[in-house]
Amino acid sequence: MSIIIGIDPGSIRTGFGIIKSEKQQLSHIAHGTINAKGNSVPERLHFIYQALHEIIALHKPHTAAIEEVFMQINVQSALKLGQARGAALIALAHYALPIDEYSPREIKKTIAGYGAASKDQVQFMVRAQLKLSTNPQADAADALAIAICHACHCAFRKKTENTVC
């Protein structure tokens, strides 16, 4: 049994999703969106760090997965995303969690079977795979998708490489 936290970093909204993976069965534990508060970038990054710190302390995940930084057209947006990602990585490192990283395309392909799946498709597939009654908010759905992606990749690694995630 493994409890996995998935994180979809963002400087304004950071999504998180926590699932349990046991014998190739996935179940939902929690999900949500951290709406960063503060007037400056350092204040918002600290808020993200603190919120994730509390979420990790509450749910005690065994492993973590986070979305890789991807190139965007707007360099400032990519920089802010990288900073939010850094705040999340520090929160995970505080608990010495093993961290795996996945590209947006890899996450979408794992979740929906198509690397260019839309936000709606990802939300629908997360809802279906975790048997949720409603679609999670987009950032939380992305975070749950990251956690599901990690669970699938871990299961594959266990079968083919005889390794533990």
C-alpha positions as a printed Julia matrix, in Angstrom:
165×3 Matrix{Float64}:
   0.0    0.0     0.0
   1.28   3.41   -0.9
  -0.09   6.89   -0.28
   0.87   9.28   -3.07
   0.66  13.07   -3.19
   0.53  14.7    -6.6
   1.28  18.38   -6.98
   0.39  20.72   -9.84
   2.45  23.81   -9.0
   1.34  27.34   -9.78
   2.25  30.74   -8.38
  -1.41  31.67   -7.85
  -3.11  28.26   -7.58
  -1.3   25.05   -6.66
  -3.3   21.86   -6.92
  -2.77  18.86   -4.7
  -4.22  15.38   -4.82
  -3.68  12.44   -2.52
  -4.51   8.86   -3.43
  -3.94   5.4    -2.05
  -2.56   2.72   -4.34
  -3.01  -0.83   -3.15
  -2.76  -3.96   -5.29
  -3.35  -1.93   -8.47
  -6.49  -0.39   -6.98
  -6.6    3.38   -6.62
  -8.71   5.25   -4.11
  -9.17   8.93   -3.4
  -8.0   10.38   -0.09
  -8.08  14.17   -0.58
  -7.65  16.93   -3.11
  -7.8   20.68   -3.25
  -6.35  23.93   -4.43
  -4.0   26.19   -2.54
  -4.84  29.78   -3.44
  -1.6   31.58   -2.67
  -2.09  34.63   -0.5
   0.25  37.58   -0.26
   1.16  40.74   -2.14
   4.67  39.71   -3.1
   6.13  36.63   -4.76
   8.05  35.63   -1.59
   4.84  35.84    0.48
   2.93  33.67   -2.02
   5.77  31.11   -2.19
   5.89  30.93    1.6
   2.12  30.44    1.69
   2.39  27.53   -0.79
   5.19  25.98    1.25
   3.28  26.32    4.54
   0.04  24.92    3.09
   1.79  21.9     1.57
   3.72  21.37    4.78
   0.41  21.11    6.69
  -1.19  18.85    4.05
   1.79  16.48    4.12
   1.81  16.42    7.93
  -1.91  15.58    7.96
  -1.99  12.86    5.28
   1.53  11.4     5.65
   2.13  10.35    2.03
   4.85   7.79    1.32
   5.89   9.24   -2.03
   5.33  12.3    -4.19
   4.97  13.24   -7.83
   5.15  16.69   -9.35
   4.76  18.12  -12.82
   8.0   18.98  -14.6
   8.62  22.53  -15.72
   7.7   22.95  -19.35
   8.64  25.76  -21.68
   5.98  28.36  -22.12
   5.82  31.22  -24.57
   5.92  33.72  -21.7
   9.29  33.52  -19.94
   7.97  35.35  -16.84
   5.2   32.77  -16.46
   7.7   29.92  -16.71
   9.89  31.59  -14.09
   6.96  32.0   -11.67
   5.94  28.38  -12.24
   9.5   27.28  -11.47
   9.48  29.28   -8.24
   6.19  27.73   -7.11
   7.55  24.32   -8.02
  10.62  25.06   -5.89
   8.44  25.92   -2.88
   6.6   22.62   -3.33
   9.84  20.65   -3.68
  11.18  22.15   -0.45
   7.99  21.16    1.4
   8.34  17.6     0.07
  12.06  17.51    0.9
  11.32  18.57    4.48
   9.6   15.19    4.91
  12.29  13.34    2.91
   9.67  12.06    0.47
  10.88  10.31   -2.67
   9.87  12.55   -5.59
   9.24  11.61   -9.2
   8.63  14.14  -11.96
   6.43  13.76  -15.03
   5.9   15.92  -18.08
   2.41  17.27  -18.84
   2.29  15.1   -21.98
   3.25  11.96  -20.05
   0.61  12.66  -17.39
  -2.15  13.21  -19.97
  -1.13  10.13  -21.95
  -1.21   7.98  -18.82
  -4.52   9.36  -17.58
  -6.45   9.8   -20.84
  -4.48   7.79  -23.39
  -3.68  10.94  -25.37
  -0.77  13.29  -24.65
  -2.68  16.37  -25.78
  -5.86  15.66  -23.8
  -7.9   18.7   -22.79
  -8.47  19.85  -19.2
 -12.06  18.55  -19.47
 -10.83  15.12  -20.57
  -8.35  14.96  -17.68
 -11.04  15.97  -15.18
 -13.43  13.35  -16.57
 -10.83  10.57  -16.45
  -9.74  11.46  -12.91
 -13.37  11.44  -11.82
 -13.95   8.05  -13.48
 -10.76   6.39  -12.24
 -11.22   7.53   -8.64
 -15.02   7.08   -8.68
 -15.68  10.69   -7.59
 -19.22  12.08   -7.66
 -18.18  15.34   -9.37
 -15.28  16.64  -11.42
 -12.56  18.14   -9.23
 -11.52  21.75   -9.92
  -8.98  21.84  -12.78
  -5.79  22.33  -10.7
  -6.82  19.66   -8.2
  -7.75  17.3   -11.07
  -4.3   17.84  -12.58
  -2.69  17.04   -9.22
  -4.77  13.86   -8.87
  -3.79  12.96  -12.46
  -0.12  13.37  -11.5
  -0.62  11.04   -8.52
  -2.44   8.49  -10.71
   0.32   8.73  -13.32
   2.88   7.99  -10.62
   0.91   5.01   -9.33
   0.69   3.57  -12.86
   4.39   4.07  -13.51
   5.27   2.5   -10.14
   3.12  -0.53  -10.88
   4.84  -0.92  -14.26
   8.31  -0.58  -12.68
   7.45  -3.19  -10.05
   6.43  -5.64  -12.77
   9.25  -5.04  -15.22
  12.21  -3.93  -13.1
  11.31  -5.49   -9.76
  11.85  -2.11   -8.07
   9.87  -0.34   -5.37
   8.61   3.22   -5.77
